[in-house]
Amino acid sequence: MQEQLKSKGPTILMHDGGGDRSQSGEALEKLLPWLKELLCTNSIGGAACP
């Protein structure tokens, strides 16, 4: 996913169909910090960074 975001832009669609959502939670724990770093580093969308 990280390579696709770098080359194709900042659009992300995630769908969780229900049931055991532990994999979705684990994926978000990894993805969200990486996205925040990407947005802050590249100033995509005028992101406010701490």
N, C-alpha and C positions, 0 to 999 in steps of 0.2 A: 504494500500500500504506500509506503514512504516514497518509493521510486515513482509511482504513478502520480502522487501529489506534486513532486518536484517538476515533472515534465508536463502535466496536463492541467494544473491549476488547483484551486482550493476547494473544489466541490466534493463533499463527502456524503454518502447516503449509507446509513446503517439501518438494518431491519432486524428486530428481535421478535421471532414468531411466538414467543411464550415458552412455558415450561422452564427447564433449568437454564437460568440466565448467567450462570457463573462464568462461562466463556466470554460472554459479552462484557461482563464487568472486568475480567482480566484484560481483555483487549483495550478497553477504555482507559484502564490504569496505565497502560503503556503508551497509548496513542495521544491522550490529552496533554501530558507534559511535552511530548515531542512536538505537537502542533503549536503549543504556546511558544516554545523555543523558535520554531520556524517562523511564526508570525512576528515575533519580536525582532528576530535577527534580520528579517527581510522587510519589515514594516509593511506587511501585506494588509491592506484594508485599513490602514491607520490605527492599528492595534495599540492600545495603551498597555505599556509594559512596566512592571514594577522595577 
